[in-house]
Amino acid sequence: MHEMPNPTFAFSTVTLPRGSLHRPQPAPMATATATVARAGLQVSWARHADEVREAQRLRYRVFAEEMGARLTGQIPLHDMDLFDNYCEHLLVRDEATGEVIGTYRVLTPAQAKRVGSTYSDTEFDLTRLRGLRERMVELGRSCVHPDHRHGGVIMALWGALGQFMQRNQLDTMIGCASIPMLHNGIVSGDVAASIWQQLKTTHLAPIDLQVRPRLPLPVEQLDSSLAVEPPALIKGYLRLGAKILGAPAWDPDFNSADLPMLMRIADLPGRYRKHFLGD
């Protein structure tokens, strides 16, 4: 296997470079690792290009084969874009088979500067977030293998992300949370419009943090009265204290509507702080 190229600068002006991801962890992390091991899961950060390819193959299976996304990567059956080379890739493996069954990619502030933007910038005008960028990471491309959607994989991913944020003294996470446009066999934005209608009354961020979609989902032209629940991942973010930053964007390539979301470590409810951060 070939070592990944190492483009990563220090995660911030007061933290360690890329190698800090792979150092032995302090006691709280050891406890979390033991819990993951008992659950039959292994969590790690990709060290090699081959491991990133495993994540990209899982992403293709979920986004293209399951959700109908139109992907045009350089390698067949892989989901890949220009941001991948600048991101850290978090992997969850099935301990029994070694297969990657869950993944996130994480774009640090330093790498966002280097690539010139975040992925979220391509979908939303993030001008109002400029004061947060020095300590803000972008989470993206989260997915779990369809045979392992029992909650444990997401909990393992979130635990590792929480430790990552603490270790590198970062305090804010943003990302685009996708709502599939395919509902009951029909491609429609009604589900996304209905979810937006629900959440803007209960979880909308203050005006000074709200953003605008570059290609808005035309919610005014859709039926926003459906009694539907948000996807499990969005509900999970909301339980962790996340806020919706504005109306959804339409992503025609991924066959989805994307909600901009922001989550701060300071807003984590107490029970989750203890679970993910050990305090």
ZIBEL-V813357 format. One record per pair of residues at least 6 apart in sequence whose ideal C-beta (glycine too) atoms are under 8 Angstrom apart, sorted by the first residue. I is the first residue (numbers start at 1). GAP is how many residues later the second one is. D is the distance in whole Angstrom. If there is no record, write none. Layout:
BEGIN
I_GAP_D / I_GAP_D
END
This chain:
BEGIN
1_47_4 / 1_48_8 / 1_49_5 / 1_50_8 / 2_46_6 / 2_47_5 / 2_48_7 / 3_44_7 / 3_45_6 / 3_46_8 / 4_42_7 / 4_43_7 / 4_44_6 / 4_45_5 / 4_48_7 / 5_44_8 / 5_80_7 / 6_12_6 / 7_78_7 / 7_79_6 / 7_104_7 / 7_107_7 / 8_9_6 / 8_10_4 / 8_78_8 / 8_80_7 / 8_100_7 / 8_102_7 / 8_103_6 / 9_8_7 / 9_101_4 / 9_102_7 / 9_105_7 / 10_6_7 / 10_7_5 / 10_100_6 / 11_6_7 / 11_9_7 / 11_97_5 / 11_98_7 / 11_99_6 / 11_157_4 / 11_159_7 / 12_96_8 / 12_97_6 / 12_98_7 / 12_122_7 / 12_123_7 / 12_156_6 / 12_157_6 / 12_158_7 / 14_155_6 / 15_152_8 / 15_153_5 / 15_154_5 / 16_151_8 / 16_152_7 / 18_70_8 / 20_147_6 / 20_148_7 / 21_24_5 / 21_67_6 / 21_143_7 / 22_23_7 / 22_25_7 / 25_8_7 / 25_138_7 / 28_135_8 / 28_249_8 / 28_250_3 / 29_134_6 / 31_247_7 / 32_127_5 / 32_128_8 / 32_131_7 / 32_246_8 / 33_10_7 / 36_6_7 / 36_7_6 / 36_120_5 / 36_123_7 / 37_58_7 / 39_113_5 / 39_117_7 / 40_54_7 / 40_55_5 / 40_56_6 / 41_51_6 / 41_52_7 / 41_53_7 / 41_54_6 / 41_60_8 / 41_111_6 / 41_112_7 / 41_115_5 / 42_50_7 / 42_51_4 / 42_53_5 / 43_47_7 / 43_48_7 / 43_49_5 / 43_50_8 / 43_113_5 / 43_114_7 / 43_116_7 / 43_117_5 / 44_46_8 / 44_47_5 / 44_49_7 / 45_43_6 / 45_44_7 / 45_45_6 / 45_46_7 / 45_115_8 / 46_6_5 / 46_8_8 / 46_9_7 / 46_42_7 / 46_43_4 / 46_44_8 / 46_45_6 / 51_38_7 / 51_40_6 / 51_49_8 / 52_32_7 / 52_37_5 / 53_22_7 / 53_25_7 / 54_37_7 / 54_46_4 / 55_34_5 / 55_36_6 / 55_45_6 / 55_48_4 / 55_50_7 / 55_86_8 / 56_17_7 / 56_19_8 / 56_22_4 / 56_23_5 / 56_24_5 / 56_28_7 / 57_20_6 / 57_21_6 / 57_43_8 / 58_42_5 / 58_43_7 / 58_44_8 / 58_45_6 / 58_85_6 / 58_87_6 / 59_19_8 / 59_20_4 / 59_44_7 / 59_82_6 / 59_84_6 / 60_11_6 / 60_13_8 / 60_17_5 / 60_18_5 / 60_19_4 / 61_84_7 / 62_81_4 / 62_82_8 / 62_83_8 / 62_84_7 / 63_6_4 / 63_8_7 / 63_16_6 / 63_80_7 / 63_191_6 / 64_6_8 / 64_7_5 / 64_15_7 / 66_80_7 / 67_113_6 / 67_115_7 / 67_187_7 / 67_188_6 / 67_189_7 / 68_114_6 / 68_187_5 / 69_10_8 / 69_184_6 / 69_185_4 / 69_186_6 / 69_187_8 / 70_182_8 / 70_183_5 / 70_184_8 / 70_185_8 / 71_8_5 / 71_182_7 / 73_6_6 / 73_7_4 / 73_8_7 / 74_6_6 / 79_62_7 / 81_38_8 / 82_33_7 / 83_22_7 / 83_24_6 / 83_32_6 / 83_35_8 / 83_36_5 / 83_57_7 / 84_21_7 / 86_21_6 / 86_25_4 / 86_26_8 / 86_28_6 / 86_29_5 / 87_18_4 / 87_19_6 / 87_20_5 / 87_24_7 / 87_53_8 / 88_17_7 / 88_18_5 / 88_19_8 / 88_20_7 / 88_76_8 / 89_14_6 / 89_15_8 / 89_16_5 / 89_17_8 / 90_13_6 / 90_14_5 / 90_15_7 / 90_16_6 / 90_67_6 / 90_70_6 / 90_71_7 / 90_74_8 / 91_9_5 / 91_11_7 / 91_12_6 / 92_8_7 / 92_9_6 / 92_10_4 / 92_11_7 / 92_61_5 / 92_64_5 / 92_65_6 / 93_6_6 / 93_7_6 / 93_8_7 / 94_7_5 / 94_54_7 / 99_46_8 / 100_45_8 / 101_43_7 / 101_44_4 / 101_46_8 / 101_47_4 / 101_52_6 / 102_41_7 / 102_42_5 / 102_43_7 / 102_46_7 / 102_51_4 / 102_52_7 / 102_54_7 / 102_55_6 / 103_38_7 / 103_39_7 / 103_40_6 / 103_54_8 / 104_35_6 / 104_36_7 / 104_37_7 / 104_38_5 / 104_53_5 / 104_57_7 / 105_34_8 / 105_35_5 / 105_36_5 / 106_31_6 / 106_32_7 / 106_33_6 / 106_34_8 / 106_55_7 / 106_58_7 / 107_8_8 / 107_11_6 / 107_12_7 / 107_30_6 / 107_31_4 / 107_33_7 / 108_29_6 / 108_60_7 / 108_62_8 / 109_24_6 / 109_25_6 / 109_26_7 / 109_27_6 / 109_28_7 / 109_61_7 / 112_6_5 / 112_21_7 / 112_26_7 / 118_8_7 / 118_20_4 / 118_56_7 / 119_19_6 / 119_21_5 / 119_57_7 / 120_6_6 / 120_18_6 / 120_20_8 / 120_54_6 / 120_55_7 / 120_56_6 / 120_140_6 / 122_92_7 / 123_53_6 / 123_90_6 / 123_91_6 / 123_92_7 / 123_126_4 / 123_128_7 / 123_135_6 / 123_137_8 / 124_52_8 / 124_87_4 / 124_88_6 / 124_89_6 / 124_90_6 / 124_121_7 / 124_122_7 / 124_125_6 / 124_136_5 / 125_86_6 / 125_87_5 / 125_89_7 / 126_48_8 / 126_85_5 / 127_84_8 / 128_80_6 / 128_81_6 / 128_82_6 / 128_83_6 / 129_7_7 / 129_45_7 / 129_80_7 / 129_82_7 / 129_116_8 / 129_133_8 / 132_40_5 / 135_34_7 / 135_35_5 / 135_36_5 / 135_37_6 / 136_34_7 / 136_35_8 / 136_36_4 / 136_37_7 / 136_38_6 / 137_28_7 / 137_33_6 / 137_35_7 / 137_36_6 / 137_37_8 / 138_35_7 / 138_36_5 / 138_37_6 / 139_22_7 / 139_34_5 / 139_35_7 / 139_36_4 / 140_35_6 / 140_36_7 / 142_15_7 / 142_33_8 / 142_91_7 / 144_9_5 / 144_10_6 / 145_8_8 / 149_83_8 / 154_78_8 / 154_79_7 / 154_82_6 / 158_78_8 / 158_82_8 / 158_118_6 / 159_116_7 / 159_117_5 / 161_12_8 / 161_115_8 / 162_103_8 / 162_114_3 / 162_115_5 / 163_113_8 / 163_114_8 / 164_6_8 / 165_6_7 / 165_8_7 / 165_100_6 / 166_99_8 / 166_111_6 / 170_95_8 / 171_93_6 / 171_94_5 / 171_95_7 / 172_90_7 / 172_91_7 / 172_92_5 / 172_93_8 / 173_89_7 / 173_90_5 / 173_91_8 / 174_71_8 / 174_86_7 / 174_87_7 / 174_88_5 / 174_89_8 / 175_85_8 / 175_86_6 / 176_73_7 / 176_75_8 / 176_82_4 / 176_83_7 / 176_84_6 / 176_85_8 / 177_54_7 / 177_56_6 / 177_57_5 / 177_60_6 / 177_81_7 / 177_82_5 / 177_83_8 / 177_84_5 / 178_53_8 / 178_73_7 / 178_76_6 / 178_78_4 / 178_79_7 / 178_80_5 / 178_81_8 / 179_12_6 / 179_13_4 / 179_16_6 / 179_51_7 / 179_52_6 / 179_55_7 / 179_69_7 / 179_77_6 / 179_78_5 / 179_79_7 / 179_80_7 / 180_11_8 / 180_51_8 / 180_75_7 / 180_76_6 / 181_6_5 / 181_7_6 / 181_8_6 / 181_10_8 / 181_11_7 / 181_74_5 / 181_75_6 / 181_76_6 / 182_73_6 / 183_7_7 / 183_8_5 / 183_45_8 / 187_68_7 / 188_34_8 / 189_28_5 / 189_29_7 / 189_30_7 / 189_33_5 / 189_61_7 / 189_68_6 / 190_32_5 / 190_33_4 / 190_34_7 / 190_36_6 / 191_35_6 / 191_37_5 / 192_25_6 / 192_27_8 / 192_30_8 / 192_56_5 / 192_64_8 / 192_65_3 / 192_67_8 / 193_24_7 / 193_26_4 / 193_29_4 / 193_30_7 / 193_31_4 / 193_55_8 / 193_64_8 / 194_29_7 / 194_30_5 / 194_31_6 / 194_32_4 / 194_33_8 / 194_34_5 / 195_33_6 / 195_34_8 / 195_35_5 / 195_39_8 / 195_64_8 / 196_21_8 / 196_23_6 / 196_28_7 / 196_48_8 / 196_51_6 / 196_52_5 / 196_61_8 / 196_63_7 / 197_22_8 / 197_27_4 / 197_28_8 / 198_32_7 / 199_31_7 / 199_39_8 / 199_45_5 / 199_60_8 / 200_44_7 / 200_47_8 / 203_35_6 / 203_39_7 / 203_40_6 / 203_41_5 / 204_6_7 / 204_39_7 / 204_40_5 / 204_42_8 / 205_38_4 / 205_39_6 / 205_40_5 / 205_41_8 / 205_57_6 / 209_34_7 / 209_36_6 / 209_53_6 / 210_35_6 / 210_36_5 / 211_34_5 / 211_35_5 / 211_49_5 / 212_34_6 / 212_35_8 / 213_33_7 / 213_34_6 / 213_35_7 / 213_36_4 / 213_37_8 / 213_45_8 / 213_47_8 / 214_35_6 / 215_34_6 / 215_35_5 / 215_36_8 / 215_37_8 / 216_31_6 / 216_32_8 / 216_33_6 / 216_34_7 / 217_30_7 / 217_31_5 / 217_32_7 / 217_33_4 / 217_40_5 / 218_32_8 / 219_28_6 / 219_29_7 / 229_6_7 / 230_8_7 / 234_25_7 / 234_27_8 / 237_24_6 / 237_26_6 / 239_30_8 / 239_33_8 / 240_23_6 / 240_27_8 / 240_28_6 / 240_29_7 / 240_32_6 / 241_22_6 / 241_23_7 / 241_26_4 / 241_27_6 / 241_28_6 / 241_31_8 / 242_19_5 / 242_20_7 / 242_21_4 / 242_25_8 / 243_18_7 / 243_19_5 / 243_20_7 / 244_15_6 / 244_16_7 / 244_17_6 / 245_14_8 / 245_15_4 / 245_16_6 / 245_17_6 / 246_14_6 / 248_9_4 / 248_10_6 / 248_11_5 / 249_8_7 / 249_9_5 / 249_11_8 / 250_7_6 / 250_8_8 / 251_6_7 / 251_7_5 / 265_12_8 / 268_8_7 / 268_9_7 / 273_6_6
END
